[in-house]
């Protein structure tokens, strides 16, 4: 026994635990005292110690012996005062649930389950299928976890538009469409006139507008906006139905007003209208700044007299009161003194049926010409609307709309207007319709989409007609109007000119070797590699059928360029002219007729001629000075390749202008060319300047002397 208690306690191994759990508990013997009643009711902790070798047979079955944990190993417990010692964790029995710390219970339970599972797996026969193995755990380093493939977002397709439906969804028509005039309801007498002028079929814009403007079931009861490229026949499209409606009129009444931005367009529209009005009594008048204002007043308004004693007495009494006070009204009172008798009052009659005018002059007549009334106007045409609405001369739109939709002054009312006014002021006046229907036609090659500008025209039930090269191509309408289309018969080319100091020589080389090949020039000049056999041999420029329109950025540049070309190549002097806005109307008409007939081959002009100038069979357009914007470029090159005919456009650009030209004009999305591209053509500088350096320097010195002399004289 002493050896038993002096032995140090060793925790049992796992194998020992299993044996202890499986071995039966020994029966109490006489040697081991029975537990007292108190011990039965309270659970006591025990520890296991090995049995001594001299124990009985029952002890040999169990290798360990349980003793109360309260008793120490050195001395037995005292019966009177049991001494309580501090318990240590290593002295606790691991099998006793109460002695195991709570934080280790879960670990022990998992350990037992894994041990049992491994024991069962090892005890199975080899032939039987083993349970499904657990998937091996994948160890990962500190790296991002693999993510699923990114799903791209769907393209944003808005279901709304900042533009109204009539602008966002226009009526489209293919530019190549041709329709005989007889199928469009044109009267036979006008069909014959058009055939004499060489027009048998209506172009696309004419095919769309004529049915909408002619009276009938296809007539559109509202205002019309037209977007069509230059040279598409817009002028004839709106003049023909107006003249057809007025052909039987005997007494002139102002019924149509056509507003254009420049004097050249006034002359052009006047020429077309006079050709259509031949054989009728329709009177066409103009209003532009080149004619004295008083002369235009007498032409537009005819002064007459009417016998009305009552009205005459009222006017004379008012005139007397104004004369006494010193505040007299102009207009009717001025004309009252010109009447033959006191019983007559002034009467104002219109002198024209159709008025073609510029906006500034129109405003002057509305405000200053007595008797110039718009009460009978049925058509209002605004050509080149993008330029007119952009500049808005003298706020002309507001003045014109007030005169169109406002009431006639009381002194100038006629009998039907007085009766209509009385009906409107009556109780049933609200049920009366408007006095007349005004049809507004707005046309442009680059249609304006600014609602603020279009709103000044007070359009009623408008619709947009757009002429496209391919109707299958979706038209993208923008709020800034940058949507242009060039004819498919136009070929565009661009020539780099370096720093630009020798640009006149590049222009001369282009004229003599590409546009007018074979023209007799200096014998020392090299023959270009691209010259054809037909061009060999001297020829005069008068033998060529080509005609060139050269654009510069200002009138001064046009005059200087004409002087340089005449000095550099004297053979061009008699066939070269300059057109500027300062030219008189008669001189401009004479110049345009000479250019149209072919007597003048080269015409140099500023941007003023790029708007609506319709000269047939212009073969080439050259941008000597690069245009200021995309809109200006479209209008410049639109002077050629008109009405389905071929044409070429050339542009000279310097190094500083190259980036803008190629990025905005050539590769930009705002201009559609029917699948074509701008061709880059390079001239060798030694060919351009061959044997012309001295002549060029002399021409520059002569030009400088002429400019200095002119400035000194001024």
C-alpha positions as CSV (number, residue, x, y, z in Angstrom):
1,X,0.0,0.0,0.0
2,X,2.7,2.6,0.7
3,X,4.1,2.0,-2.8
4,X,0.7,2.5,-4.3
5,X,0.2,5.9,-2.7
6,X,3.7,7.2,-3.4
7,X,3.4,6.6,-7.1
8,X,2.8,9.7,-9.2
9,X,-0.5,9.8,-11.1
10,X,-0.3,9.4,-14.9
11,X,-3.4,10.3,-17.0
12,X,-4.8,7.3,-18.8
13,X,-4.4,7.0,-22.6
14,X,-7.2,6.7,-25.1
15,X,-6.9,2.9,-25.1
16,X,-7.2,2.8,-21.4
17,X,-10.3,5.0,-21.6
18,X,-12.0,2.6,-24.0
19,X,-11.2,-0.4,-21.7
20,X,-12.5,1.4,-18.7
21,X,-15.7,2.4,-20.5
22,X,-16.2,-1.2,-21.7
23,X,-15.3,-3.1,-18.5
24,X,-18.0,-3.8,-15.9
25,X,-17.9,-2.0,-12.6
26,X,-16.6,-4.2,-9.7
27,X,-19.1,-5.2,-7.0
28,X,-18.6,-3.7,-3.7
29,X,-16.6,-6.0,-1.3
30,X,-16.1,-6.0,2.4
31,X,-12.7,-4.4,1.9
32,X,-14.1,-1.4,0.2
33,X,-16.5,0.4,2.5
34,X,-20.0,1.1,1.2
35,X,-20.8,4.7,0.5
36,X,-22.9,6.4,3.0
37,X,-26.4,7.8,2.4
38,X,-25.0,11.2,1.9
39,X,-22.6,10.0,-0.7
40,X,-25.5,8.4,-2.7
41,X,-27.4,11.6,-3.0
42,X,-24.5,13.7,-4.0
43,X,-22.3,13.0,-6.9
44,X,-18.6,12.7,-6.1
45,X,-15.7,13.0,-8.3
46,X,-13.3,10.1,-8.5
47,X,-9.9,9.4,-9.9
48,X,-8.5,6.2,-11.1
49,X,-5.3,4.6,-9.8
50,X,-3.8,1.2,-10.6
51,X,-4.7,-1.7,-8.3
52,X,-2.0,-3.3,-6.2
53,X,-0.6,-6.6,-7.2
54,X,-2.0,-8.4,-4.1
55,X,-5.6,-7.4,-4.7
56,X,-8.3,-10.0,-5.1
57,X,-9.6,-11.8,-8.2
58,X,-12.1,-9.1,-8.9
59,X,-9.5,-6.5,-8.9
60,X,-7.5,-8.3,-11.5
61,X,-10.3,-7.8,-14.0
62,X,-9.9,-4.0,-13.9
63,X,-6.5,-2.4,-14.1
64,X,-7.6,0.8,-12.3
65,X,-9.3,1.6,-9.0
66,X,-11.5,4.5,-8.3
67,X,-11.1,6.5,-5.1
68,X,-12.8,9.6,-4.0
69,X,-11.2,12.8,-5.3
70,X,-11.7,14.6,-2.0
71,X,-9.2,12.2,-0.3
72,X,-5.5,13.0,-0.8
73,X,-2.9,10.4,-1.7
74,X,-0.7,11.0,1.3
75,X,-3.2,10.6,4.2
76,X,-6.7,9.3,4.6
77,X,-9.6,11.7,5.2
78,X,-10.3,12.6,8.8
79,X,-13.7,11.5,10.0
80,X,-14.3,14.5,12.1
81,X,-13.1,17.4,9.9
82,X,-12.5,16.5,6.3
83,X,-9.8,18.8,4.9
84,X,-10.7,20.2,1.6
85,X,-7.9,20.7,-0.9
86,X,-7.7,22.7,-4.0
87,X,-8.7,20.8,-7.1
88,X,-6.5,20.7,-10.1
89,X,-7.6,20.1,-13.7
90,X,-5.1,17.3,-14.3
91,X,-6.5,15.4,-11.3
92,X,-10.0,15.4,-12.7
93,X,-11.5,12.4,-14.5
94,X,-11.8,13.1,-18.3
95,X,-14.8,10.7,-18.5
96,X,-16.9,12.7,-16.0
97,X,-19.0,15.2,-17.8
98,X,-19.1,17.5,-14.8
99,X,-15.3,17.6,-14.6
100,X,-14.8,18.4,-18.3
101,X,-14.6,22.2,-19.1
102,X,-17.5,23.4,-21.3
103,X,-15.2,24.9,-23.9
104,X,-13.7,21.4,-24.6
105,X,-16.9,19.4,-24.9
106,X,-17.5,20.2,-28.5
107,X,-14.0,19.2,-29.4
108,X,-14.2,15.9,-27.5
109,X,-17.6,15.1,-29.2
110,X,-16.2,15.7,-32.7
111,X,-13.1,13.6,-31.9
112,X,-15.3,10.7,-30.8
113,X,-17.4,10.9,-33.9
114,X,-14.4,10.9,-36.2
115,X,-12.9,8.0,-34.3
116,X,-16.0,5.9,-34.5
117,X,-16.3,6.6,-38.3
118,X,-12.7,5.6,-38.9
119,X,-13.2,2.5,-36.8
120,X,-16.3,1.4,-38.8
121,X,-14.5,2.2,-42.1
122,X,-11.6,0.0,-41.2
123,X,-13.8,-2.8,-40.1
124,X,-15.7,-3.1,-43.4
125,X,-14.7,-5.9,-45.8
126,X,-12.6,-5.1,-48.9
127,X,-15.4,-6.2,-51.3
128,X,-18.0,-3.8,-50.1
129,X,-18.2,-0.3,-51.5
130,X,-16.8,2.2,-49.2
131,X,-18.7,5.4,-48.4
132,X,-18.2,8.3,-50.6
133,X,-15.0,10.0,-49.7
134,X,-15.1,13.5,-48.5
135,X,-14.0,16.1,-51.0
136,X,-10.4,17.3,-50.3
137,X,-10.1,20.7,-48.8
138,X,-8.7,23.3,-51.2
139,X,-6.2,25.5,-49.7
140,X,-5.9,29.0,-51.2
141,X,-3.3,31.7,-50.8
142,X,-4.0,35.4,-50.2
143,X,-5.2,36.1,-53.7
144,X,-8.5,37.3,-55.1
145,X,-11.1,34.7,-55.5
146,X,-12.2,33.8,-59.0
147,X,-15.2,35.9,-60.1
148,X,-17.8,35.1,-62.8
149,X,-17.5,36.7,-66.2
150,X,-18.7,40.3,-66.4
151,X,-22.0,40.7,-68.1
152,X,-21.9,43.9,-70.3
153,X,-24.7,46.3,-69.8
154,X,-27.3,46.6,-72.6
155,X,-27.0,49.7,-74.8
156,X,-29.1,52.6,-73.7
157,X,-32.0,53.2,-76.0
158,X,-34.1,56.1,-74.8
159,X,-37.8,55.9,-75.3
160,X,-38.2,59.6,-75.4
161,X,-36.9,62.5,-77.5
162,X,-36.1,66.1,-76.8
163,X,-37.6,67.0,-80.2
164,X,-41.3,67.0,-81.1
165,X,-42.6,64.1,-83.1
166,X,-42.8,66.0,-86.3
167,X,-39.1,66.8,-86.2
168,X,-37.9,63.5,-84.8
169,X,-39.9,61.4,-87.3
170,X,-40.0,63.3,-90.6
171,X,-41.5,62.2,-93.9
172,X,-38.7,60.8,-95.9
173,X,-38.4,60.6,-99.7
174,X,-35.5,59.1,-101.8
175,X,-33.5,61.7,-103.7
176,X,-33.4,59.6,-106.8
177,X,-37.2,59.6,-107.2
178,X,-38.6,61.1,-110.4
179,X,-42.2,61.6,-111.2
180,X,-43.8,63.1,-114.4
181,X,-45.4,66.5,-113.9
182,X,-48.6,65.2,-115.5
183,X,-49.0,62.7,-112.6
184,X,-48.7,65.4,-109.9
185,X,-51.7,67.4,-111.0
186,X,-49.8,70.2,-112.8
187,X,-51.9,72.0,-115.3
188,X,-51.2,71.3,-119.0
189,X,-50.2,74.8,-119.9
190,X,-47.5,74.8,-117.2
191,X,-46.3,71.3,-118.2
192,X,-45.6,72.8,-121.7
193,X,-43.6,75.7,-120.2
194,X,-41.6,73.2,-118.1
195,X,-40.9,71.1,-121.2
196,X,-39.6,74.1,-123.1
197,X,-37.2,74.7,-120.3
198,X,-36.0,71.1,-120.3
199,X,-38.0,69.8,-117.3
200,X,-40.1,66.7,-118.0
201,X,-40.0,64.9,-114.7
202,X,-40.3,66.4,-111.2
203,X,-37.4,65.9,-108.8
204,X,-37.7,64.3,-105.4
205,X,-38.6,67.5,-103.4
206,X,-41.0,68.6,-106.1
207,X,-42.7,65.2,-106.1
208,X,-43.3,65.6,-102.4
209,X,-44.3,69.2,-102.2
210,X,-46.6,69.6,-105.2
211,X,-49.4,67.3,-104.0
212,X,-49.2,68.8,-100.5
213,X,-49.6,72.4,-101.9
214,X,-52.1,71.7,-104.7
215,X,-55.8,72.0,-103.6
216,X,-57.3,68.5,-103.3
217,X,-57.6,65.6,-100.9
218,X,-53.7,65.3,-100.7
219,X,-53.3,69.0,-99.7
220,X,-51.8,69.3,-96.3
221,X,-53.7,71.5,-93.9
222,X,-50.8,73.0,-92.0
223,X,-47.3,74.3,-92.3
224,X,-44.5,72.5,-94.1
225,X,-40.7,72.4,-93.4
226,X,-38.4,71.0,-96.1
227,X,-34.9,69.7,-95.6
228,X,-33.2,69.0,-99.0
229,X,-29.7,69.4,-100.2
230,X,-28.7,72.2,-102.5
231,X,-29.6,72.0,-106.1
232,X,-32.6,69.8,-105.5
233,X,-35.2,72.1,-107.1
234,X,-36.7,73.7,-104.1
235,X,-37.4,77.1,-105.8
236,X,-39.7,75.5,-108.5
237,X,-41.3,73.3,-105.9
238,X,-43.0,76.2,-104.0
239,X,-43.4,78.7,-106.9
240,X,-45.2,76.4,-109.3
241,X,-48.3,75.7,-107.0
242,X,-48.5,79.4,-106.0
243,X,-48.6,80.6,-109.6
244,X,-51.0,77.9,-110.6
245,X,-53.5,79.1,-107.9
246,X,-53.2,82.8,-109.0
247,X,-53.1,82.4,-112.8
248,X,-56.7,83.6,-113.3
249,X,-56.4,86.7,-111.1
250,X,-57.0,90.1,-112.8
251,X,-56.7,92.6,-110.0
252,X,-53.4,92.4,-108.2
253,X,-53.6,91.5,-104.5
254,X,-50.5,90.6,-102.4
255,X,-51.0,86.9,-101.8
256,X,-47.5,85.4,-101.4
257,X,-44.3,86.6,-99.7
258,X,-41.0,84.9,-100.4
259,X,-38.2,85.8,-98.0
260,X,-34.5,85.0,-99.0
261,X,-31.3,86.1,-97.4
262,X,-29.4,87.8,-100.3
263,X,-29.9,89.9,-103.3
264,X,-28.6,87.2,-105.6
265,X,-31.3,84.8,-104.4
266,X,-33.9,87.5,-105.0
267,X,-32.8,87.8,-108.7
268,X,-32.7,84.0,-109.1
269,X,-36.2,83.5,-107.7
270,X,-37.5,86.4,-109.7
271,X,-36.2,84.9,-112.9
272,X,-37.9,81.5,-112.2
273,X,-41.2,83.2,-111.3
274,X,-41.2,85.4,-114.4
275,X,-40.7,82.4,-116.6
276,X,-43.7,80.6,-115.0
277,X,-45.9,83.7,-115.1
278,X,-45.4,84.3,-118.8
279,X,-48.9,84.6,-120.4
280,X,-50.7,85.4,-117.1
281,X,-51.6,88.7,-115.4
282,X,-49.7,87.8,-112.2
283,X,-47.4,90.6,-111.1
284,X,-44.1,89.7,-109.3
285,X,-42.3,92.4,-107.3
286,X,-39.1,92.6,-105.4
287,X,-37.9,94.5,-102.3
288,X,-34.2,94.8,-101.7
289,X,-31.7,97.4,-100.6
290,X,-30.2,98.2,-104.1
291,X,-33.4,100.1,-105.2
292,X,-34.5,103.5,-103.6
293,X,-37.1,103.0,-100.9
294,X,-39.5,105.6,-102.4
295,X,-39.4,103.8,-105.8
296,X,-40.3,100.5,-104.2
297,X,-43.2,102.1,-102.2
298,X,-44.8,103.3,-105.4
299,X,-44.3,99.9,-107.1
300,X,-45.8,98.0,-104.2
301,X,-48.7,100.2,-103.2
302,X,-51.0,102.1,-105.6
303,X,-52.7,105.2,-104.1
304,X,-56.3,105.8,-105.1
305,X,-59.4,107.6,-103.8
306,X,-62.9,106.5,-102.7
307,X,-66.0,108.6,-102.3
308,X,-67.0,108.5,-98.7
309,X,-68.3,111.8,-97.3
310,X,-68.9,110.6,-93.7
311,X,-65.4,109.1,-93.4
312,X,-63.8,112.1,-95.1
313,X,-65.5,114.5,-92.6
314,X,-64.1,112.4,-89.7
315,X,-60.6,112.4,-91.1
316,X,-60.6,116.2,-91.8
317,X,-61.8,116.9,-88.2
318,X,-59.1,114.7,-86.7
319,X,-56.5,116.2,-89.1
320,X,-57.6,119.8,-87.9
321,X,-57.2,118.9,-84.2
322,X,-53.8,117.4,-84.8
323,X,-52.7,120.4,-86.8
324,X,-53.7,122.7,-83.9
325,X,-51.9,120.6,-81.3
326,X,-48.8,120.2,-83.4
327,X,-48.9,116.4,-83.2
328,X,-49.9,115.1,-86.6
329,X,-49.9,111.5,-87.7
330,X,-48.1,110.4,-90.8
331,X,-49.6,108.1,-93.4
332,X,-53.3,108.6,-94.1
333,X,-53.2,112.2,-93.0
334,X,-50.4,113.0,-95.5
335,X,-52.4,111.5,-98.4
336,X,-55.6,113.1,-97.3
337,X,-54.4,116.5,-98.6
338,X,-53.8,114.9,-102.0
339,X,-57.4,114.1,-102.6
340,X,-59.3,116.0,-105.3
341,X,-62.3,116.8,-103.1
342,X,-63.1,116.8,-99.4
343,X,-65.6,113.9,-99.9
344,X,-62.9,111.4,-101.0
345,X,-60.6,109.4,-98.7
346,X,-57.4,107.6,-99.7
347,X,-57.6,104.0,-100.9
348,X,-54.6,101.7,-101.0
349,X,-54.3,98.8,-103.5
350,X,-51.5,96.3,-103.8
351,X,-49.3,96.6,-106.9
352,X,-48.0,93.0,-106.9
353,X,-49.3,89.5,-106.3
354,X,-46.0,87.9,-105.3
355,X,-43.3,89.7,-103.4
356,X,-39.7,88.4,-103.3
357,X,-37.7,90.3,-100.7
358,X,-34.9,90.3,-98.1
359,X,-35.9,90.4,-94.5
360,X,-34.5,93.8,-93.7
361,X,-36.3,95.6,-96.5
362,X,-39.5,93.8,-95.7
363,X,-39.5,95.2,-92.2
364,X,-39.0,98.7,-93.5
365,X,-42.0,98.4,-95.7
366,X,-44.2,97.0,-92.9
367,X,-43.3,99.8,-90.6
368,X,-43.0,102.8,-93.0
369,X,-45.0,102.1,-96.1
370,X,-48.6,103.3,-95.7
371,X,-51.1,100.9,-97.3
372,X,-48.6,97.9,-97.4
373,X,-51.0,95.4,-95.8
374,X,-50.6,91.6,-95.4
375,X,-54.3,90.9,-94.8
376,X,-54.7,88.9,-98.0
377,X,-51.4,86.9,-97.8
378,X,-52.1,83.1,-98.2
379,X,-48.5,81.8,-98.6
380,X,-45.3,82.7,-96.7
381,X,-42.1,81.1,-98.0
382,X,-38.8,81.3,-96.1
383,X,-35.9,80.0,-98.1
384,X,-32.5,79.3,-96.6
385,X,-34.2,79.4,-93.2
386,X,-31.1,78.3,-91.2
387,X,-29.3,81.6,-92.2
388,X,-32.3,83.8,-91.8
389,X,-33.3,82.4,-88.4
390,X,-29.8,82.4,-87.2
391,X,-29.1,86.1,-87.9
392,X,-32.7,87.5,-87.4
393,X,-32.2,90.9,-89.1
394,X,-33.9,93.6,-87.1
395,X,-36.1,91.0,-85.3
396,X,-37.9,90.5,-88.6
397,X,-39.7,87.4,-87.5
398,X,-41.6,89.1,-84.7
399,X,-42.5,92.1,-86.9
400,X,-43.7,89.9,-89.8
401,X,-45.7,87.5,-87.6
402,X,-47.5,90.5,-85.9
403,X,-48.4,92.0,-89.3
404,X,-49.6,88.6,-90.6
405,X,-51.7,87.5,-87.6
406,X,-52.6,91.0,-86.2
407,X,-55.6,93.2,-87.1
408,X,-55.5,95.8,-89.8
409,X,-55.3,99.4,-88.5
410,X,-58.8,101.0,-88.2
411,X,-58.1,103.7,-90.8
412,X,-57.0,101.2,-93.4
413,X,-59.8,98.6,-92.9
414,X,-62.0,97.8,-95.9
415,X,-65.7,96.9,-95.8
416,X,-65.3,93.1,-95.3
417,X,-62.8,93.7,-92.5
418,X,-65.1,96.1,-90.7
419,X,-68.0,93.6,-90.9
420,X,-65.8,90.8,-89.6
421,X,-64.6,92.9,-86.7
422,X,-68.2,93.7,-85.7
423,X,-69.0,90.0,-85.8
424,X,-66.0,89.1,-83.7
425,X,-67.0,91.7,-81.1
426,X,-70.5,90.3,-80.9
427,X,-71.7,87.5,-78.5
428,X,-71.3,84.9,-81.3
429,X,-67.9,86.0,-82.3
430,X,-66.1,83.1,-80.6
431,X,-67.8,80.7,-83.1
432,X,-66.5,82.4,-86.2
433,X,-63.6,80.8,-88.0
434,X,-60.3,82.6,-88.9
435,X,-60.5,85.1,-91.8
436,X,-58.0,83.1,-93.9
437,X,-55.6,80.2,-93.9
438,X,-51.9,81.0,-94.2
439,X,-49.6,78.3,-95.4
440,X,-46.0,78.6,-94.3
441,X,-43.3,76.8,-96.2
442,X,-39.8,76.7,-94.6
443,X,-36.9,75.4,-96.7
444,X,-33.2,74.8,-96.1
445,X,-30.4,72.5,-97.1
446,X,-29.5,72.3,-93.4
447,X,-32.8,72.4,-91.6
448,X,-32.8,74.2,-88.3
449,X,-33.9,72.1,-85.3
450,X,-33.7,74.8,-82.6
451,X,-37.2,75.0,-81.2
452,X,-36.6,78.5,-79.9
453,X,-35.9,79.8,-83.4
454,X,-38.7,77.8,-85.1
455,X,-41.1,79.0,-82.4
456,X,-40.8,82.6,-83.6
457,X,-42.6,81.5,-86.9
458,X,-45.7,80.4,-85.0
459,X,-46.1,77.2,-87.1
460,X,-49.5,75.5,-87.1
461,X,-49.6,71.7,-87.4
462,X,-46.1,71.5,-88.9
463,X,-44.6,68.6,-90.7
464,X,-41.1,67.9,-91.9
465,X,-40.2,66.6,-95.4
466,X,-36.7,65.2,-95.6
467,X,-35.0,64.2,-98.9
468,X,-32.4,61.5,-98.4
469,X,-30.0,59.7,-100.7
470,X,-31.0,56.4,-99.1
471,X,-34.3,56.2,-97.1
472,X,-33.1,53.0,-95.5
473,X,-30.4,54.9,-93.6
474,X,-31.8,56.1,-90.3
475,X,-31.7,59.9,-90.0
476,X,-30.4,61.2,-86.7
477,X,-32.0,64.5,-85.8
478,X,-30.0,66.6,-83.3
479,X,-30.9,69.6,-81.4
480,X,-28.1,71.6,-83.0
481,X,-29.0,70.8,-86.6
482,X,-25.7,69.2,-87.5
483,X,-27.2,66.8,-90.1
484,X,-26.1,67.4,-93.7
485,X,-26.2,65.4,-96.9
486,X,-24.3,65.9,-100.1
487,X,-25.4,64.5,-103.5
488,X,-23.9,61.2,-104.6
489,X,-22.8,62.7,-107.9
490,X,-20.3,65.0,-106.1
491,X,-16.6,64.0,-106.0
492,X,-14.5,65.8,-103.3
493,X,-10.7,66.3,-103.3
494,X,-8.3,68.1,-101.0
495,X,-4.8,69.5,-101.7
496,X,-2.2,70.3,-99.0
497,X,-0.4,73.6,-99.7
498,X,2.2,73.6,-96.9
499,X,2.4,76.9,-95.0
500,X,0.1,78.7,-97.5
501,X,2.5,81.3,-98.8
502,X,2.4,79.8,-102.3
503,X,-1.3,79.0,-102.4
504,X,-2.0,81.1,-105.5
505,X,0.6,79.0,-107.4
506,X,-1.1,75.7,-106.3
507,X,-4.5,77.2,-107.5
508,X,-3.0,78.1,-110.8
509,X,-1.5,74.6,-111.2
510,X,-4.9,73.1,-110.4
511,X,-6.6,75.3,-113.0
512,X,-4.2,74.8,-115.9
513,X,-3.5,71.0,-115.4
514,X,-6.7,69.5,-114.0
515,X,-9.6,71.8,-114.8
516,X,-8.5,73.4,-118.1
517,X,-5.9,70.9,-119.4
518,X,-4.0,71.8,-122.5
519,X,-4.4,75.6,-122.2
520,X,-1.5,77.4,-123.9
521,X,0.9,78.6,-121.2
522,X,4.6,79.2,-120.7
523,X,6.6,76.8,-122.8
524,X,9.1,76.2,-120.0
525,X,6.3,74.8,-117.7
526,X,6.5,71.1,-117.2
527,X,3.8,68.8,-118.6
528,X,2.1,67.0,-115.8
529,X,2.2,63.2,-115.6
530,X,-1.6,62.9,-115.4
531,X,-2.2,64.9,-118.7
532,X,-4.2,62.9,-121.3
533,X,-3.3,62.6,-125.0
534,X,-6.3,64.8,-125.8
535,X,-4.9,67.6,-123.8
536,X,-1.7,67.7,-125.7
537,X,-1.3,70.7,-128.0
538,X,-2.2,74.3,-127.3
539,X,-5.8,75.2,-126.7
540,X,-7.6,78.3,-125.6
541,X,-9.6,78.4,-122.4
542,X,-12.6,79.4,-124.4
543,X,-12.7,76.0,-126.0
544,X,-13.4,74.3,-122.7
545,X,-16.9,73.7,-121.4
546,X,-15.9,73.6,-117.7
547,X,-16.7,76.5,-115.4
548,X,-15.2,77.1,-112.0
549,X,-16.5,78.9,-109.0
550,X,-13.7,79.9,-106.5
551,X,-14.7,80.8,-102.9
552,X,-12.7,83.2,-100.7
553,X,-13.3,84.3,-97.1
554,X,-13.7,88.0,-97.9
555,X,-14.2,90.4,-100.8
556,X,-10.7,91.8,-100.4
557,X,-9.2,88.3,-100.8
558,X,-11.3,87.8,-103.9
559,X,-10.1,91.0,-105.6
560,X,-6.4,90.3,-104.7
561,X,-6.6,86.7,-106.0
562,X,-8.1,87.9,-109.3
563,X,-5.2,90.3,-109.7
564,X,-2.6,87.7,-109.0
565,X,-4.1,85.1,-111.4
566,X,-4.3,87.7,-114.2
567,X,-0.6,88.7,-113.7
568,X,0.6,85.1,-113.4
569,X,-1.3,83.8,-116.4
570,X,-2.5,86.6,-118.8
571,X,-4.5,84.1,-120.9
572,X,-7.0,83.9,-118.0
573,X,-7.6,87.6,-117.6
574,X,-10.4,87.9,-120.2
575,X,-12.3,84.9,-118.8
576,X,-12.0,85.7,-115.1
577,X,-14.3,88.0,-113.0
578,X,-15.1,88.8,-109.4
579,X,-18.5,89.0,-107.8
580,X,-18.9,90.9,-104.6
581,X,-22.0,92.0,-102.6
582,X,-21.1,95.7,-103.4
583,X,-22.0,95.1,-107.0
584,X,-25.2,96.7,-108.2
585,X,-28.2,94.6,-109.1
586,X,-27.8,95.3,-112.8
587,X,-24.1,94.5,-112.8
588,X,-24.7,91.3,-110.8
589,X,-27.4,90.1,-113.2
590,X,-25.1,90.8,-116.2
591,X,-22.2,88.9,-114.6
592,X,-24.3,85.9,-113.8
593,X,-25.7,85.7,-117.3
594,X,-22.2,85.8,-118.7
595,X,-21.1,83.1,-116.4
596,X,-24.2,81.0,-117.2
597,X,-23.6,81.3,-120.9
598,X,-19.9,80.3,-120.7
599,X,-18.4,83.7,-121.7
600,X,-16.8,83.8,-118.2
601,X,-15.0,80.6,-117.2
602,X,-13.7,81.5,-113.7
603,X,-15.8,83.4,-111.2
604,X,-14.3,84.4,-107.8
605,X,-16.7,85.2,-105.0
606,X,-17.1,85.4,-101.3
607,X,-19.4,83.3,-99.1
608,X,-22.3,85.6,-100.1
609,X,-22.6,83.6,-103.4
610,X,-22.7,80.3,-101.6
611,X,-26.3,80.6,-100.5
612,X,-28.8,79.3,-103.0
613,X,-27.0,80.6,-106.1
614,X,-28.4,78.4,-108.9
615,X,-26.2,78.5,-112.0
616,X,-26.6,75.5,-114.2
617,X,-23.7,73.2,-115.3
618,X,-21.0,74.5,-112.9
619,X,-18.4,71.8,-113.2
620,X,-16.0,72.7,-110.4
621,X,-16.0,74.4,-107.0
622,X,-12.7,75.4,-105.4
623,X,-12.4,76.4,-101.7
624,X,-9.4,78.7,-102.0
625,X,-10.0,79.8,-98.3
626,X,-11.2,77.0,-96.1
627,X,-14.8,77.5,-95.0
628,X,-15.6,78.6,-91.5
629,X,-17.8,75.7,-90.6
630,X,-19.5,72.5,-91.8
631,X,-22.6,74.4,-92.9
632,X,-20.6,76.9,-95.0
633,X,-18.7,74.0,-96.7
634,X,-22.0,72.2,-97.6
635,X,-23.4,75.3,-99.2
636,X,-20.2,76.1,-101.1
637,X,-19.8,72.6,-102.7
638,X,-23.6,72.5,-103.3
639,X,-23.1,75.0,-106.2
640,X,-22.1,72.0,-108.3
641,X,-23.5,68.5,-108.9
642,X,-27.0,70.0,-108.9
643,X,-30.2,68.2,-110.2
644,X,-28.4,64.9,-110.5
645,X,-25.5,66.2,-112.7
646,X,-21.8,65.3,-111.8
647,X,-19.5,67.8,-110.2
648,X,-16.2,68.2,-108.4
649,X,-15.2,70.1,-105.3
650,X,-11.6,70.9,-104.4
651,X,-10.3,72.4,-101.2
652,X,-6.8,73.9,-100.5
653,X,-5.7,73.6,-96.9
654,X,-2.6,74.5,-94.9
655,X,-0.8,72.6,-92.2
656,X,-2.7,74.5,-89.4
657,X,-6.1,73.8,-91.1
658,X,-5.5,70.1,-91.8
659,X,-6.6,68.7,-88.4
660,X,-9.9,70.5,-88.4
661,X,-10.6,69.7,-92.1
662,X,-10.0,66.0,-91.8
663,X,-11.6,65.5,-88.4
664,X,-14.7,67.6,-88.8
665,X,-15.4,67.6,-92.6
666,X,-13.8,64.5,-93.9
667,X,-14.4,62.0,-91.0
668,X,-17.1,63.7,-89.1
669,X,-20.6,62.1,-88.7
670,X,-22.5,65.3,-89.5
671,X,-22.0,65.0,-93.3
672,X,-23.3,62.0,-95.3
673,X,-21.7,61.4,-98.8
674,X,-23.5,58.3,-100.0
675,X,-20.5,56.0,-99.2
676,X,-17.9,58.3,-100.8
677,X,-14.8,59.9,-99.1
678,X,-12.7,63.0,-99.7
679,X,-9.7,62.1,-101.9
680,X,-6.3,63.5,-100.9
681,X,-4.2,64.8,-103.9
682,X,-0.6,66.1,-103.5
683,X,1.2,68.3,-105.9
684,X,5.0,68.4,-106.0
685,X,6.2,71.8,-105.1
686,X,8.9,71.9,-107.7
687,X,6.2,71.4,-110.4
688,X,4.0,74.1,-108.9
689,X,6.7,76.7,-108.7
690,X,8.6,75.7,-111.9
691,X,9.8,78.9,-113.6
692,X,7.2,81.0,-111.8
693,X,9.1,82.3,-108.8
694,X,10.2,85.6,-110.4
695,X,6.8,86.2,-111.9
696,X,5.1,85.5,-108.5
697,X,7.4,87.8,-106.6
698,X,6.8,90.5,-109.2
699,X,3.0,90.0,-109.0
700,X,3.2,90.3,-105.2
701,X,5.2,93.5,-105.4
702,X,2.7,95.0,-108.0
703,X,-0.2,94.0,-105.7
704,X,1.4,95.6,-102.7
705,X,2.0,98.8,-104.7
706,X,-1.6,98.9,-105.8
707,X,-2.9,98.4,-102.3
708,X,-0.6,101.1,-100.8
709,X,-1.5,103.5,-103.6
710,X,-5.2,102.9,-103.0
711,X,-4.8,103.4,-99.3
712,X,-2.8,106.6,-99.8
713,X,-5.4,108.0,-102.2
714,X,-8.1,107.3,-99.7
